[in-house]
């Protein structure tokens, strides 16, 4: 009598395939969240680098870009001139649903010295606007996509195993004996682990079989180790990137249309509003200060560039009407003048005046870039060897300030 096959497998149900497709659909949401967080992190690191090491300039809004739709995103296109005289245009990376600027409006710009096309409008909203929102949105997409994708994939694997069923043979006794001696298996990793173990028993000297069996039996531990190594590598690269940005030493550059200021790495840029806390600079509006730097090698030694504007002492019309002698007389009425002269600095004619204020020695260098009057001032402590400090600072001003015409 011919023996019958007591059991055979039936193909998995189509529901398993549907679970896999649905899992892949949610995986797309998870990938979108990862991409959003990555792009937002790139923008944060880019703007952080610009704030710390970027060169200041002025630019004009020449155009607007907008996405389609009634409430489309809007962002300005800005054109500016580098300190080398190159004209560069860039698009702001912050895309709100409003313009914020008028066509032709002058805006402050921060740009990368070696790559001028990397630039942004020097305003907090343009530099940091939407950062937290994009991180929250990316995290939400990762949760909405990742958690269901993981659950559905687990269910699909379980359903695939449960769909392996047995069919009874006409000889029920033989079928029961076969089932008891050969229990049905689920299509799970343990099934393949048993197969590998059998192959290892047949060929105990096979290195490939040993390796596969080891990897299969320690798959969870290996997965954890790989995850920890990947996480550590990501943390190391992130720390290195931030460390490089924090410790990178590049010269300080400030550029306008007609003049430029270059300072060595012994100087450090400070936020302009911190100049208000220096007694020798008075309690003026910090928005008038275009460049505020502090010496890394000498204590309480600062350099400040003051721009024309409302409330500023740089009034070009008043300077034209009274002349330098008239302005010098006005300064002398407020405090005794200790030093004054006229000096030529690489194409820039500067009128200098020095005096004591708030326990420090301050010296202002006025220079005209029509139709504006600018002022570059330095402050040193008025104690000890003040003459040598003043001489060094005059050398710094003489070598850093230059005209472009």
PEGI-V520585 format. One record per residue. N is the residue number from 0. SS is DSSP state (@ for helix, = for strand, . for the rest). PHI is phi as a letter, one per 30 degrees, with the letter a starting at -180 (* if undefined). Layout:
N_SS_PHI + N_SS_PHI
This chain:
0_._* + 1_._d + 2_._d + 3_._c + 4_._d + 5_._d + 6_._a + 7_._b + 8_._c + 9_._c + 10_._d + 11_._d + 12_._d + 13_@_d + 14_@_d + 15_@_d + 16_@_d + 17_@_d + 18_@_d + 19_@_d + 20_@_d + 21_@_d + 22_@_d + 23_@_d + 24_@_d + 25_@_d + 26_@_d + 27_@_d + 28_@_d + 29_@_d + 30_@_d + 31_@_d + 32_@_d + 33_@_d + 34_@_d + 35_@_d + 36_@_d + 37_@_d + 38_@_d + 39_@_d + 40_@_d + 41_@_d + 42_@_d + 43_@_d + 44_@_d + 45_@_d + 46_@_d + 47_@_d + 48_@_d + 49_@_d + 50_@_d + 51_@_d + 52_@_b + 53_._d + 54_=_c + 55_=_d + 56_=_a + 57_=_c + 58_=_b + 59_=_b + 60_=_d + 61_=_c + 62_=_a + 63_=_b + 64_=_c + 65_=_b + 66_._d + 67_._d + 68_._j + 69_._d + 70_._c + 71_._d + 72_._d + 73_=_b + 74_=_b + 75_=_d + 76_=_c + 77_=_c + 78_=_c + 79_=_b + 80_=_c + 81_._d + 82_._d + 83_._d + 84_._i + 85_._d + 86_=_c + 87_=_b + 88_=_c + 89_=_b + 90_=_c + 91_._d + 92_._d + 93_._c + 94_._b + 95_._d + 96_._c + 97_._b + 98_._d + 99_._i + 100_._b + 101_._c + 102_._d + 103_._i + 104_._d + 105_=_d + 106_=_b + 107_=_d + 108_=_b + 109_=_c + 110_=_b + 111_._d + 112_._d + 113_._d + 114_._b + 115_._d + 116_._d + 117_._d + 118_=_a + 119_=_a + 120_=_d + 121_._d + 122_._b + 123_@_e + 124_@_d + 125_@_d + 126_@_d + 127_@_b + 128_._d + 129_._i + 130_@_d + 131_@_d + 132_@_d + 133_@_d + 134_@_d + 135_@_d + 136_@_d + 137_@_d + 138_@_d + 139_@_d + 140_@_d + 141_@_d + 142_@_d + 143_@_d + 144_@_c + 145_@_d + 146_@_d + 147_@_d + 148_@_d + 149_@_d + 150_@_d + 151_@_d + 152_@_d + 153_@_d + 154_@_d + 155_@_d + 156_@_d + 157_@_d + 158_@_d + 159_@_d + 160_@_d + 161_@_d + 162_._d + 163_._d + 164_._c + 165_._c + 166_._c + 167_._d + 168_._d + 169_._e + 170_._d + 171_@_d + 172_@_d + 173_@_d + 174_@_d + 175_@_d + 176_@_d + 177_@_d + 178_@_d + 179_@_d + 180_@_d + 181_._b + 182_._d + 183_._d + 184_._c + 185_._c + 186_._d + 187_._b + 188_@_e + 189_@_d + 190_@_d + 191_@_d + 192_@_d + 193_@_d + 194_@_d + 195_@_d + 196_@_d + 197_@_d + 198_@_d + 199_@_d + 200_@_d + 201_@_d + 202_._b + 203_._d + 204_._c + 205_._d + 206_@_d + 207_@_d + 208_@_d + 209_@_d + 210_@_d + 211_@_d + 212_@_d + 213_@_d + 214_@_d + 215_@_d + 216_@_d + 217_._c + 218_@_d + 219_@_d + 220_@_d + 221_@_d + 222_@_d + 223_@_d + 224_@_d + 225_@_d + 226_@_d + 227_@_d + 228_@_d + 229_@_d + 230_@_d + 231_@_d + 232_@_d + 233_@_d + 234_@_d + 235_@_d + 236_@_d + 237_@_d + 238_@_d + 239_@_d + 240_@_d + 241_@_d + 242_@_d + 243_@_d + 244_@_d + 245_@_d + 246_@_c + 247_._d + 248_._c + 249_._b + 250_._d + 251_=_d + 252_=_b + 253_=_b + 254_=_b + 255_._b + 256_._d + 257_._b + 258_=_a + 259_=_b + 260_=_b + 261_=_b + 262_=_b + 263_._d + 264_._d + 265_._d + 266_=_c + 267_=_b + 268_=_d + 269_._c + 270_._e + 271_@_d + 272_@_d + 273_@_d + 274_@_d + 275_@_d + 276_@_d + 277_._d + 278_@_e + 279_@_d + 280_@_c + 281_._i + 282_._c + 283_._d + 284_._d + 285_@_d + 286_@_d + 287_@_d + 288_=_c + 289_=_d + 290_=_b + 291_=_b + 292_=_b + 293_=_b + 294_=_d + 295_._d + 296_._c + 297_._b + 298_._d + 299_._h + 300_._c + 301_=_b + 302_=_b + 303_=_b + 304_=_c + 305_=_c + 306_._c + 307_._d + 308_._l + 309_._d + 310_._i + 311_._d + 312_._d + 313_._c + 314_._c + 315_@_d + 316_@_d + 317_@_d + 318_@_d + 319_@_d + 320_@_d + 321_@_c + 322_@_i + 323_@_d + 324_@_d + 325_@_d + 326_@_d + 327_@_d + 328_@_d + 329_@_d + 330_@_d + 331_@_d + 332_@_d + 333_@_d + 334_._a + 335_._d + 336_._d + 337_._c + 338_=_a + 339_=_a + 340_=_a + 341_=_c + 342_=_b + 343_=_c + 344_=_c + 345_._h + 346_._j + 347_=_b + 348_=_d + 349_=_c + 350_=_c + 351_=_c + 352_=_b + 353_=_b + 354_=_a + 355_=_c + 356_=_a + 357_._h + 358_._i + 359_=_b + 360_=_c + 361_=_b + 362_=_b + 363_=_c + 364_=_c + 365_=_d + 366_=_b + 367_=_c + 368_=_b + 369_._e + 370_._c + 371_=_b + 372_=_c + 373_=_c + 374_=_b + 375_=_c + 376_=_b + 377_=_b + 378_=_b + 379_=_b + 380_=_d + 381_._c + 382_._a + 383_._i + 384_._d + 385_@_d + 386_@_d + 387_@_d + 388_@_d + 389_@_d + 390_@_d + 391_@_d + 392_@_d + 393_@_d + 394_@_d + 395_@_d + 396_@_d + 397_@_d + 398_@_c + 399_@_c + 400_=_c + 401_=_b + 402_=_c + 403_._c + 404_._c
